[in-house]
Amino acid sequence: MRVLITGSDGQLGRALVRACAPADAVLACGRAQLDVTDADAARRLFDRQRPDAVVHCAALTDTQACERDPRLAFAVNAGGAERVAVACAAVRARLVAISTNEVFDGAATEAYAEDAPAGALNAYGRSKLEGERRIAALGGDALTVRTSWLYGAGGSNFVTKVLGAAGAGRPLRFVTDEVASPTSAEDLAAALVDLLRREAPAGVYHLVNEGTASRYDWARETLRLAGIGGASVEPATTAALRAGGYDGSVKPPYSVLANTRARALGIRLPPWRASLAAHFARHPELRAAATASPPCHD
Ligand SMILES: NC(=O)c1ccc[n+]([C@@H]2O[C@H](COP(=O)([O-])OP(=O)(O)OC[C@H]3O[C@@H](n4cnc5c(N)ncnc54)[C@H](OP(=O)(O)O)[C@@H]3O)[C@@H](O)[C@H]2O)c1
């Protein structure tokens, strides 16, 4: 299979390059090889490379940057997805486009199924949802895979931020009222390859590690695995953080995704705590980041 990966320098893109079998021809395309805001670039590239499948990981994922510049967010996350989908249709390549839990408003009290009505609260979520809708409107051989709270090797993610804050002795306060499923980029990449091999029917899929966590739960488990479980982590509410000056984008309070359609195909991801432990086992250097200097709590 010739698999082209957009955004291949990002955390999921890198994990996918590793997850593809040696027998696959992997066409890893970072922004330098394919800028998805360039009107014609995807069509020209796909015409030359003739991929069988395209996994579209490129996105503007910095939610605060999306809030500051919604036009750019829509150009990359909606326009980019549409351009990639049009280029896929032209060469009859199967598209797997990655989307997010943040297409939901988080008012639910149980996990969102794939067909639950979406309605995003922030610019990032709205731009990703618009990308989903444009792909669906084209009606091609496309899978939209929503995931949540990704962490992987290298780069910046919640795990590295928690460890960095602990190592620098910054205060450790995390909210209890934002709940989803931390998801390993390695696990997601393996599941995506599985979806491609099974020739899963088109449509929307949810793929997250099993189980739920608040940001506070996730931070505590991260610090425990880093060997500094004794560090004092304070639970907080979003309202209290905002009153203290936090001005991040509005997040869905409860955006747990149910992997209903993938499970029906026999694709299962491990519980999030087991996957986080496996991530620490693969990356012993993470422990050093957390203990660069002792956390101070005054
Ligand atoms: N991270 C999460 O927690 C999370 C949660 C749910 C869903 N997702 C989705 O999962 C996918 C992968 O996310 P990730 O965590 O791997 O994000 P990431 O590490 O930020 O990777 C995204 C990649 O896209 C590239 N990119 C940005 N603008 C581009 C453009 N105009 N043309 C081409 N490439 C461009 C980025 O390059 P630069 O570094 O040069 O900007 C980066 O390498 C995205 O679709 C994201 O929306 C992520």
The ligand as an ORCA input file, in Angstrom:
! r2SCAN-3c Opt
* xyz 0 1
  N      -3.006     17.033     19.868
  C      -4.202     16.659     20.335
  O      -4.420     16.595     21.547
  C      -5.300     16.298     19.379
  C      -6.555     15.917     19.903
  C      -7.578     15.567     19.022
  C      -7.348     15.601     17.649
  N      -6.136     15.995     17.168
  C      -5.946     16.028     15.715
  O      -4.949     15.064     15.402
  C      -4.205     15.485     14.257
  C      -2.723     15.418     14.573
  O      -2.451     16.250     15.697
  P      -0.999     16.329     16.348
  O      -1.177     16.248     17.816
  O      -0.058     15.408     15.666
  O      -0.646     17.840     16.000
  P       0.757     18.514     15.766
  O       1.824     17.815     16.519
  O       0.524     19.979     16.009
  O       1.002     18.253     14.216
  C       0.309     18.943     13.226
  C       1.259     19.140     12.070
  O       0.560     19.871     11.052
  C       1.472     20.796     10.513
  N       0.820     21.912      9.843
  C       0.292     23.045     10.376
  N      -0.157     23.843      9.393
  C       0.087     23.204      8.223
  C      -0.131     23.518      6.868
  N      -0.686     24.687      6.492
  N       0.237     22.628      5.923
  C       0.825     21.467      6.279
  N       1.087     21.116      7.538
  C       0.714     21.976      8.504
  C       2.279     21.253     11.697
  O       3.464     21.836     11.241
  P       4.154     23.055     12.059
  O       4.701     22.421     13.300
  O       5.158     23.547     11.099
  O       3.069     24.039     12.369
  C       2.491     19.944     12.443
  O       3.663     19.284     12.003
  C      -4.733     16.881     13.917
  O      -5.711     16.760     12.907
  C      -5.412     17.341     15.188
  O      -6.448     18.273     14.916
  C      -5.101     16.341     17.998
*
